[in-house]
Amino acid sequence: GRGFAFQRKQKIERQYRKLLKKGRKVHSQQDNQFTDTYPEHLKHLYLAEEEMLKKRRRAPDNSVLSEEKLNKAADKYVFSYRSVMTEGKFKKKTSNQKAKEEYEKIKAERARKKEEAEKRKQQREAAQQLYKQKKMEAYKILSKKTKRGQPNLNLQMEFLLQKIQQNT
């Protein structure tokens, strides 16, 4: 809201006001001139700014309507403090409030992603640990030797039988 486009717009408005004071040019000619000279890539910013300024100028004219709205709001929310205030105050948020909300959203999203990554990491580590444990048990059973150093075929056959029974 307060970037280079806004500053440029302010500068143009100041120049326009100077010219009006001097009485050199007519109001309608100035509006047409400035709208035509907007850079194409920034035109949407200037037009949006013009709309906001027009709405601000119209607000005092519609004071009777705003009072009616205020009365209706007061009827609905008799005990509410905010209903007594004007509606515009609470509808529009400042750029700082918007930035804070966006920051909080981003912060929450990052925290959620971090938690998910941590859960995935823990699950992966648990699965790896379980896999290593099973592998070690199998290795111990299969690597047993008899007194003379020969492989113990009975244990190997039992291990294979257990593996077949688990699969079926």
Helices and strands as residue ranges (DSSP letters): H 4-22, H 27-36, G 40-42, H 43-58, H 63-76, G 82-84, H 87-91, H 95-142, H 153-167
